[in-house]
């Protein structure tokens, strides 16, 4: 019987599980969407939603509480200034889990976990900046060779 079993241990020690949730939460807030196994996504959901709830408070104590889990100060700043205000009127349900099927290698169930309302926002900006910087680099040598002739 599984009475009083509150969460999935994920076959890890407590310290490893804490570090895993910290890293997954950091990546989720940084990229707005991550691909992981379904049990990890289900374990991450309450952690991430609790951190967003603290960020909605906006107090110094809440910021320090979030910093206990998310070690990257830039990500915490983004969480408090960009992500939390988006969810100001929402009472919960900040994340969505989308199951993708099974991984080819070991058959593990794979899922996306994403922040609701941030679908496709972050990646498009990154791709545009990479493409633009690549085009500028390519264009400069052509102009230089034309100027020499």
N, CA and C atoms as an extended XYZ file, in Angstrom:
447
Properties=species:S:1:pos:R:3:atomname:S:1:resname:S:1:resid:I:1 pbc="F F F"
N         0.840       -1.193        0.000 N   UNK     1
C         0.000        0.000        0.000 CA  UNK     1
C         0.874        1.240        0.000 C   UNK     1
N         0.382        2.297       -0.646 N   UNK     2
C         1.195        3.507       -0.711 CA  UNK     2
C         0.630        4.608        0.180 C   UNK     2
N         0.152        4.246        1.365 N   UNK     3
C        -0.359        5.250        2.285 CA  UNK     3
C         0.760        6.193        2.728 C   UNK     3
N         0.463        7.470        2.759 N   UNK     4
C         1.350        8.521        3.270 CA  UNK     4
C         2.638        8.689        2.459 C   UNK     4
N         2.643        8.256        1.234 N   UNK     5
C         3.800        8.481        0.365 CA  UNK     5
C         3.520        9.755       -0.432 C   UNK     5
N         4.114       10.828       -0.005 N   UNK     6
C         3.751       12.143       -0.518 CA  UNK     6
C         4.341       12.444       -1.888 C   UNK     6
N         5.507       11.923       -2.207 N   UNK     7
C         6.156       12.281       -3.467 CA  UNK     7
C         6.999       11.122       -3.968 C   UNK     7
N         7.384       11.201       -5.226 N   UNK     8
C         8.220       10.199       -5.875 CA  UNK     8
C         9.680       10.484       -5.544 C   UNK     8
N        10.394        9.485       -5.034 N   UNK     9
C        11.799        9.679       -4.651 CA  UNK     9
C        12.748        9.635       -5.838 C   UNK     9
N        12.286        9.156       -6.989 N   UNK    10
C        13.075        9.141       -8.224 CA  UNK    10
C        14.378        8.351       -8.099 C   UNK    10
N        14.439        7.385       -7.195 N   UNK    11
C        15.626        6.553       -6.981 CA  UNK    11
C        16.878        7.383       -6.704 C   UNK    11
N        16.725        8.447       -5.903 N   UNK    12
C        17.841        9.324       -5.569 CA  UNK    12
C        17.845        9.591       -4.078 C   UNK    12
N        19.022        9.967       -3.581 N   UNK    13
C        19.101       10.379       -2.187 CA  UNK    13
C        18.443       11.753       -2.054 C   UNK    13
N        18.198       12.178       -0.831 N   UNK    14
C        17.524       13.460       -0.603 CA  UNK    14
C        18.334       14.620       -1.174 C   UNK    14
N        19.661       14.595       -0.979 N   UNK    15
C        20.490       15.691       -1.472 CA  UNK    15
C        20.533       15.712       -3.006 C   UNK    15
N        20.588       14.534       -3.625 N   UNK    16
C        20.594       14.460       -5.085 CA  UNK    16
C        19.263       14.931       -5.656 C   UNK    16
N        18.169       14.549       -4.999 N   UNK    17
C        16.828       14.951       -5.442 CA  UNK    17
C        16.666       16.471       -5.307 C   UNK    17
N        17.181       17.041       -4.231 N   UNK    18
C        17.103       18.489       -4.014 CA  UNK    18
C        17.894       19.232       -5.097 C   UNK    18
N        19.088       18.741       -5.412 N   UNK    19
C        19.910       19.356       -6.456 CA  UNK    19
C        19.243       19.224       -7.821 C   UNK    19
N        18.642       18.070       -8.089 N   UNK    20
C        17.952       17.847       -9.357 CA  UNK    20
C        16.797       18.828       -9.525 C   UNK    20
N        15.979       18.986       -8.483 N   UNK    21
C        14.839       19.899       -8.558 CA  UNK    21
C        15.308       21.345       -8.701 C   UNK    21
N        16.405       21.694       -8.046 N   UNK    22
C        16.963       23.028       -8.165 CA  UNK    22
C        17.398       23.309       -9.600 C   UNK    22
N        18.116       22.362      -10.192 N   UNK    23
C        18.590       22.531      -11.573 CA  UNK    23
C        17.436       22.560      -12.567 C   UNK    23
N        16.456       21.680      -12.395 N   UNK    24
C        15.311       21.662      -13.306 CA  UNK    24
C        14.511       22.954      -13.195 C   UNK    24
N        14.306       23.450      -11.988 N   UNK    25
C        13.559       24.698      -11.802 CA  UNK    25
C        14.301       25.867      -12.437 C   UNK    25
N        15.622       25.910      -12.252 N   UNK    26
C        16.421       26.977      -12.850 CA  UNK    26
C        16.296       26.965      -14.368 C   UNK    26
N        16.400       25.790      -14.960 N   UNK    27
C        16.295       25.679      -16.421 CA  UNK    27
C        14.889       26.004      -16.913 C   UNK    27
N        13.871       25.617      -16.140 N   UNK    28
C        12.495       25.927      -16.526 CA  UNK    28
C        12.274       27.431      -16.555 C   UNK    28
N        12.752       28.139      -15.544 N   UNK    29
C        12.555       29.588      -15.508 CA  UNK    29
C        13.420       30.293      -16.545 C   UNK    29
N        14.564       29.715      -16.884 N   UNK    30
C        15.446       30.319      -17.865 CA  UNK    30
C        14.889       30.147      -19.285 C   UNK    30
N        14.439       28.933      -19.611 N   UNK    31
C        14.032       28.631      -20.984 CA  UNK    31
C        12.521       28.596      -21.185 C   UNK    31
N        11.751       28.664      -20.115 N   UNK    32
C        10.287       28.653      -20.124 CA  UNK    32
C         9.689       27.301      -20.508 C   UNK    32
N        10.502       26.391      -21.023 N   UNK    33
C        10.015       25.081      -21.445 CA  UNK    33
C        11.200       24.126      -21.469 C   UNK    33
N        11.059       22.959      -20.826 N   UNK    34
C        12.142       21.976      -20.849 CA  UNK    34
C        11.575       20.602      -21.151 C   UNK    34
N        12.416       19.758      -21.694 N   UNK    35
C        12.051       18.390      -22.035 CA  UNK    35
C        12.747       17.467      -21.053 C   UNK    35
N        11.978       16.627      -20.362 N   UNK    36
C        12.530       15.732      -19.360 CA  UNK    36
C        11.637       14.499      -19.269 C   UNK    36
N        11.946       13.596      -18.362 N   UNK    37
C        11.091       12.423      -18.201 CA  UNK    37
C         9.811       12.833      -17.470 C   UNK    37
N         8.745       12.109      -17.682 N   UNK    38
C         7.456       12.437      -17.086 CA  UNK    38
C         7.489       12.421      -15.552 C   UNK    38
N         8.125       11.427      -14.896 N   UNK    39
C         8.166       11.478      -13.430 CA  UNK    39
C         8.917       12.694      -12.883 C   UNK    39
N         9.999       13.100      -13.568 N   UNK    40
C        10.725       14.292      -13.132 CA  UNK    40
C         9.864       15.536      -13.325 C   UNK    40
N         9.127       15.596      -14.424 N   UNK    41
C         8.248       16.743      -14.674 CA  UNK    41
C         7.152       16.813      -13.612 C   UNK    41
N         6.597       15.659      -13.256 N   UNK    42
C         5.551       15.635      -12.231 CA  UNK    42
C         6.098       16.023      -10.871 C   UNK    42
N         7.354       15.669      -10.589 N   UNK    43
C         7.974       16.042       -9.320 CA  UNK    43
C         8.349       17.520       -9.311 C   UNK    43
N         8.682       18.072      -10.484 N   UNK    44
C         9.087       19.476      -10.579 CA  UNK    44
C         7.907       20.419      -10.450 C   UNK    44
N         6.741       20.009      -10.903 N   UNK    45
C         5.577       20.896      -10.928 CA  UNK    45
C         5.298       21.571       -9.583 C   UNK    45
N         5.166       20.830       -8.459 N   UNK    46
C         4.890       21.531       -7.199 CA  UNK    46
C         6.029       22.448       -6.748 C   UNK    46
N         7.259       22.084       -7.058 N   UNK    47
C         8.403       22.919       -6.681 CA  UNK    47
C         8.350       24.241       -7.445 C   UNK    47
N         8.161       24.172       -8.756 N   UNK    48
C         8.136       25.368       -9.595 CA  UNK    48
C         6.945       26.258       -9.253 C   UNK    48
N         5.798       25.663       -9.029 N   UNK    49
C         4.612       26.465       -8.730 CA  UNK    49
C         4.749       27.163       -7.381 C   UNK    49
N         5.367       26.509       -6.428 N   UNK    50
C         5.587       27.143       -5.122 CA  UNK    50
C         6.557       28.317       -5.253 C   UNK    50
N         7.603       28.160       -6.076 N   UNK    51
C         8.553       29.251       -6.277 CA  UNK    51
C         7.893       30.446       -6.963 C   UNK    51
N         7.003       30.183       -7.913 N   UNK    52
C         6.287       31.272       -8.589 CA  UNK    52
C         5.370       31.983       -7.598 C   UNK    52
N         4.736       31.226       -6.717 N   UNK    53
C         3.871       31.830       -5.706 CA  UNK    53
C         4.665       32.745       -4.791 C   UNK    53
N         5.865       32.334       -4.400 N   UNK    54
C         6.725       33.199       -3.593 CA  UNK    54
C         7.115       34.445       -4.392 C   UNK    54
N         7.429       34.266       -5.663 N   UNK    55
C         7.842       35.400       -6.493 CA  UNK    55
C         6.711       36.407       -6.658 C   UNK    55
N         5.476       35.946       -6.647 N   UNK    56
C         4.335       36.853       -6.762 CA  UNK    56
C         4.238       37.783       -5.554 C   UNK    56
N         4.718       37.338       -4.396 N   UNK    57
C         4.708       38.199       -3.200 CA  UNK    57
C         5.653       39.373       -3.378 C   UNK    57
N         6.816       39.122       -3.960 N   UNK    58
C         7.753       40.192       -4.280 CA  UNK    58
C         8.530       40.757       -3.113 C   UNK    58
N         8.453       40.169       -1.950 N   UNK    59
C         9.161       40.695       -0.780 CA  UNK    59
C        10.602       40.194       -0.747 C   UNK    59
N        11.403       40.808        0.097 N   UNK    60
C        12.789       40.389        0.264 CA  UNK    60
C        12.854       38.981        0.843 C   UNK    60
N        11.988       38.683        1.786 N   UNK    61
C        11.955       37.348        2.380 CA  UNK    61
C        11.598       36.295        1.332 C   UNK    61
N        10.666       36.625        0.443 N   UNK    62
C        10.280       35.702       -0.630 CA  UNK    62
C        11.451       35.489       -1.585 C   UNK    62
N        12.174       36.569       -1.889 N   UNK    63
C        13.343       36.462       -2.782 CA  UNK    63
C        14.408       35.561       -2.160 C   UNK    63
N        14.636       35.715       -0.875 N   UNK    64
C        15.619       34.870       -0.199 CA  UNK    64
C        15.163       33.419       -0.154 C   UNK    64
N        13.868       33.202        0.000 N   UNK    65
C        13.333       31.841        0.005 CA  UNK    65
C        13.550       31.181       -1.360 C   UNK    65
N        13.307       31.917       -2.427 N   UNK    66
C        13.499       31.390       -3.785 CA  UNK    66
C        14.991       31.140       -4.038 C   UNK    66
N        15.851       32.003       -3.526 N   UNK    67
C        17.297       31.836       -3.719 CA  UNK    67
C        17.845       30.587       -3.038 C   UNK    67
N        17.105       30.028       -2.077 N   UNK    68
C        17.529       28.767       -1.464 CA  UNK    68
C        17.452       27.632       -2.477 C   UNK    68
N        16.518       27.735       -3.409 N   UNK    69
C        16.341       26.676       -4.409 CA  UNK    69
C        17.030       27.025       -5.719 C   UNK    69
N        16.767       28.212       -6.242 N   UNK    70
C        17.338       28.647       -7.521 CA  UNK    70
C        18.583       29.464       -7.211 C   UNK    70
N        19.746       28.936       -7.529 N   UNK    71
C        21.016       29.567       -7.137 CA  UNK    71
C        21.454       30.696       -8.063 C   UNK    71
N        20.927       30.751       -9.267 N   UNK    72
C        21.335       31.752      -10.249 CA  UNK    72
C        20.562       33.054      -10.016 C   UNK    72
N        21.273       34.119       -9.658 N   UNK    73
C        20.617       35.386       -9.328 CA  UNK    73
C        19.944       36.024      -10.535 C   UNK    73
N        20.501       35.821      -11.719 N   UNK    74
C        19.895       36.382      -12.924 CA  UNK    74
C        18.542       35.723      -13.201 C   UNK    74
N        18.457       34.431      -12.955 N   UNK    75
C        17.199       33.711      -13.160 CA  UNK    75
C        16.169       34.153      -12.125 C   UNK    75
N        16.606       34.371      -10.891 N   UNK    76
C        15.689       34.837       -9.846 CA  UNK    76
C        15.167       36.233      -10.194 C   UNK    76
N        16.043       37.081      -10.718 N   UNK    77
C        15.619       38.425      -11.130 CA  UNK    77
C        14.572       38.334      -12.237 C   UNK    77
N        14.806       37.463      -13.200 N   UNK    78
C        13.844       37.269      -14.285 CA  UNK    78
C        12.522       36.715      -13.749 C   UNK    78
N        12.603       35.800      -12.797 N   UNK    79
C        11.402       35.226      -12.189 CA  UNK    79
C        10.576       36.305      -11.505 C   UNK    79
N        11.204       37.178      -10.745 N   UNK    80
C        10.484       38.208      -10.001 CA  UNK    80
C         9.995       39.345      -10.892 C   UNK    80
N        10.766       39.700      -11.933 N   UNK    81
C        10.423       40.876      -12.734 CA  UNK    81
C         9.616       40.565      -13.988 C   UNK    81
N         9.753       39.359      -14.558 N   UNK    82
C         9.051       39.042      -15.796 CA  UNK    82
C         7.984       37.961      -15.626 C   UNK    82
N         8.339       36.872      -14.968 N   UNK    83
C         7.432       35.728      -14.901 CA  UNK    83
C         6.306       35.950      -13.894 C   UNK    83
N         6.654       36.357      -12.673 N   UNK    84
C         5.642       36.512      -11.617 CA  UNK    84
C         4.559       37.540      -11.967 C   UNK    84
N         4.897       38.719      -12.522 N   UNK    85
C         3.826       39.662      -12.873 CA  UNK    85
C         2.848       39.110      -13.912 C   UNK    85
N         3.313       38.199      -14.756 N   UNK    86
C         2.434       37.584      -15.749 CA  UNK    86
C         1.345       36.752      -15.080 C   UNK    86
N         1.676       36.139      -13.941 N   UNK    87
C         0.741       35.270      -13.246 CA  UNK    87
C         0.040       35.976      -12.083 C   UNK    87
N         0.065       37.306      -12.047 N   UNK    88
C        -0.482       38.047      -10.909 CA  UNK    88
C        -1.956       37.729      -10.658 C   UNK    88
N        -2.749       37.602      -11.702 N   UNK    89
C        -4.185       37.349      -11.529 CA  UNK    89
C        -4.519       35.860      -11.455 C   UNK    89
N        -3.567       35.006      -11.713 N   UNK    90
C        -3.801       33.561      -11.722 CA  UNK    90
C        -3.584       32.997      -10.322 C   UNK    90
N        -4.470       32.098       -9.896 N   UNK    91
C        -4.415       31.542       -8.549 CA  UNK    91
C        -3.644       30.231       -8.464 C   UNK    91
N        -3.095       29.758       -9.540 N   UNK    92
C        -2.336       28.510       -9.539 CA  UNK    92
C        -2.310       27.961      -10.951 C   UNK    92
N        -1.737       26.784      -11.117 N   UNK    93
C        -1.672       26.189      -12.448 CA  UNK    93
C        -0.767       26.963      -13.372 C   UNK    93
N         0.446       27.247      -12.906 N   UNK    94
C         1.382       28.040      -13.700 CA  UNK    94
C         2.146       27.202      -14.711 C   UNK    94
N         2.116       25.878      -14.554 N   UNK    95
C         2.876       25.001      -15.445 CA  UNK    95
C         1.940       24.040      -16.163 C   UNK    95
N         2.430       23.519      -17.281 N   UNK    96
C         1.681       22.548      -18.075 CA  UNK    96
C         2.635       21.420      -18.438 C   UNK    96
N         2.174       20.181      -18.309 N   UNK    97
C         2.967       19.007      -18.688 CA  UNK    97
C         2.336       18.404      -19.939 C   UNK    97
N         3.149       18.258      -20.980 N   UNK    98
C         2.688       17.672      -22.242 CA  UNK    98
C         3.487       16.400      -22.473 C   UNK    98
N         2.816       15.260      -22.477 N   UNK    99
C         3.493       13.983      -22.665 CA  UNK    99
C         3.805       13.778      -24.142 C   UNK    99
N         5.027       13.281      -24.413 N   UNK   100
C         5.510       13.145      -25.788 CA  UNK   100
C         5.637       11.701      -26.253 C   UNK   100
N         5.474       10.742      -25.373 N   UNK   101
C         5.666        9.345      -25.748 CA  UNK   101
C         6.869        8.768      -25.047 C   UNK   101
N         7.422        7.715      -25.630 N   UNK   102
C         8.529        7.026      -24.984 CA  UNK   102
C         9.840        7.276      -25.708 C   UNK   102
N        10.909        7.337      -24.930 N   UNK   103
C        12.253        7.524      -25.476 CA  UNK   103
C        12.684        6.227      -26.148 C   UNK   103
N        13.383        6.348      -27.263 N   UNK   104
C        13.768        5.180      -28.051 CA  UNK   104
C        14.752        4.276      -27.311 C   UNK   104
N        15.691        4.856      -26.587 N   UNK   105
C        16.754        4.065      -25.970 CA  UNK   105
C        16.291        3.158      -24.859 C   UNK   105
N        15.586        3.710      -23.885 N   UNK   106
C        15.224        2.923      -22.717 CA  UNK   106
C        13.721        2.851      -22.468 C   UNK   106
N        12.923        3.474      -23.301 N   UNK   107
C        11.474        3.393      -23.151 CA  UNK   107
C        10.919        4.299      -22.071 C   UNK   107
N        11.724        5.220      -21.551 N   UNK   108
C        11.239        6.135      -20.513 CA  UNK   108
C        10.235        7.105      -21.117 C   UNK   108
N         9.199        7.417      -20.362 N   UNK   109
C         8.186        8.347      -20.843 CA  UNK   109
C         8.741        9.772      -20.781 C   UNK   109
N         8.672       10.483      -21.903 N   UNK   110
C         9.230       11.825      -22.033 CA  UNK   110
C         8.089       12.841      -22.051 C   UNK   110
N         8.353       14.009      -21.474 N   UNK   111
C         7.334       15.050      -21.422 CA  UNK   111
C         7.991       16.422      -21.462 C   UNK   111
N         7.228       17.394      -21.967 N   UNK   112
C         7.607       18.795      -21.858 CA  UNK   112
C         6.935       19.336      -20.613 C   UNK   112
N         7.628       20.164      -19.860 N   UNK   113
C         6.992       20.964      -18.823 CA  UNK   113
C         7.269       22.407      -19.197 C   UNK   113
N         6.210       23.219      -19.240 N   UNK   114
C         6.359       24.598      -19.696 CA  UNK   114
C         5.545       25.531      -18.818 C   UNK   114
N         5.934       26.793      -18.832 N   UNK   115
C         5.188       27.815      -18.132 CA  UNK   115
C         4.009       28.238      -19.004 C   UNK   115
N         2.838       28.293      -18.436 N   UNK   116
C         1.636       28.654      -19.185 CA  UNK   116
C         1.744       30.123      -19.591 C   UNK   116
N         1.467       30.404      -20.857 N   UNK   117
C         1.518       31.776      -21.346 CA  UNK   117
C         2.848       32.168      -21.956 C   UNK   117
N         3.845       31.283      -21.901 N   UNK   118
C         5.166       31.592      -22.461 CA  UNK   118
C         5.508       30.650      -23.609 C   UNK   118
N         4.520       30.133      -24.312 N   UNK   119
C         4.769       29.166      -25.379 CA  UNK   119
C         5.474       29.842      -26.549 C   UNK   119
N         6.682       29.387      -26.864 N   UNK   120
C         7.407       29.865      -28.035 CA  UNK   120
C         7.951       31.276      -27.911 C   UNK   120
N         8.015       31.857      -26.730 N   UNK   121
C         8.469       33.236      -26.579 CA  UNK   121
C         9.985       33.323      -26.583 C   UNK   121
N        10.644       32.546      -25.766 N   UNK   122
C        12.087       32.689      -25.540 CA  UNK   122
C        12.914       32.175      -26.709 C   UNK   122
N        12.544       31.021      -27.274 N   UNK   123
C        13.380       30.404      -28.305 CA  UNK   123
C        13.438       31.258      -29.566 C   UNK   123
N        12.338       31.882      -29.956 N   UNK   124
C        12.341       32.667      -31.180 CA  UNK   124
C        13.309       33.843      -31.070 C   UNK   124
N        13.420       34.456      -29.900 N   UNK   125
C        14.359       35.558      -29.728 CA  UNK   125
C        15.792       35.080      -29.864 C   UNK   125
N        16.115       33.929      -29.267 N   UNK   126
C        17.477       33.403      -29.341 CA  UNK   126
C        17.851       33.067      -30.780 C   UNK   126
N        16.952       32.419      -31.497 N   UNK   127
C        17.244       32.024      -32.866 CA  UNK   127
C        17.449       33.246      -33.749 C   UNK   127
N        16.655       34.287      -33.562 N   UNK   128
C        16.798       35.495      -34.373 CA  UNK   128
C        18.147       36.164      -34.120 C   UNK   128
N        18.555       36.236      -32.864 N   UNK   129
C        19.819       36.899      -32.575 CA  UNK   129
C        20.990       36.121      -33.150 C   UNK   129
N        20.936       34.812      -33.125 N   UNK   130
C        22.015       34.012      -33.696 CA  UNK   130
C        22.065       34.193      -35.212 C   UNK   130
N        20.900       34.173      -35.859 N   UNK   131
C        20.868       34.323      -37.307 CA  UNK   131
C        21.345       35.707      -37.724 C   UNK   131
N        20.889       36.742      -37.012 N   UNK   132
C        21.289       38.103      -37.348 CA  UNK   132
C        22.789       38.295      -37.178 C   UNK   132
N        23.338       37.775      -36.079 N   UNK   133
C        24.777       37.932      -35.858 CA  UNK   133
C        25.565       37.156      -36.911 C   UNK   133
N        25.061       36.008      -37.356 N   UNK   134
C        25.723       35.227      -38.389 CA  UNK   134
C        25.710       35.945      -39.728 C   UNK   134
N        24.593       36.586      -40.049 N   UNK   135
C        24.490       37.305      -41.315 CA  UNK   135
C        25.425       38.513      -41.331 C   UNK   135
N        25.538       39.191      -40.204 N   UNK   136
C        26.416       40.356      -40.145 CA  UNK   136
C        27.864       39.941      -40.337 C   UNK   136
N        28.255       38.816      -39.761 N   UNK   137
C        29.631       38.345      -39.901 CA  UNK   137
C        29.923       37.951      -41.337 C   UNK   137
N        28.948       37.327      -41.990 N   UNK   138
C        29.145       36.938      -43.381 CA  UNK   138
C        29.210       38.161      -44.287 C   UNK   138
N        28.407       39.167      -43.992 N   UNK   139
C        28.331       40.349      -44.842 CA  UNK   139
C        29.607       41.186      -44.752 C   UNK   139
N        30.241       41.246      -43.609 N   UNK   140
C        31.421       42.083      -43.435 CA  UNK   140
C        32.602       41.653      -44.314 C   UNK   140
N        32.945       40.368      -44.405 N   UNK   141
C        34.070       40.004      -45.274 CA  UNK   141
C        33.798       40.303      -46.751 C   UNK   141
N        32.557       40.185      -47.194 N   UNK   142
C        32.225       40.464      -48.588 CA  UNK   142
C        32.461       41.941      -48.869 C   UNK   142
N        32.057       42.813      -47.939 N   UNK   143
C        32.242       44.249      -48.133 CA  UNK   143
C        33.723       44.603      -48.149 C   UNK   143
N        34.510       43.946      -47.300 N   UNK   144
C        35.943       44.230      -47.243 CA  UNK   144
C        36.633       43.833      -48.544 C   UNK   144
N        36.258       42.672      -49.103 N   UNK   145
C        36.897       42.235      -50.351 CA  UNK   145
C        36.498       43.145      -51.495 C   UNK   145
N        35.247       43.658      -51.475 N   UNK   146
C        34.805       44.588      -52.511 CA  UNK   146
C        35.525       45.914      -52.416 C   UNK   146
N        35.854       46.344      -51.213 N   UNK   147
C        36.544       47.618      -51.011 CA  UNK   147
C        37.989       47.543      -51.455 C   UNK   147
N        38.616       46.376      -51.377 N   UNK   148
C        40.004       46.225      -51.777 CA  UNK   148
C        40.171       46.295      -53.287 C   UNK   148
N        39.186       45.829      -54.016 N   UNK   149
C        39.279       45.812      -55.488 CA  UNK   149
C        39.099       47.158      -56.025 C   UNK   149
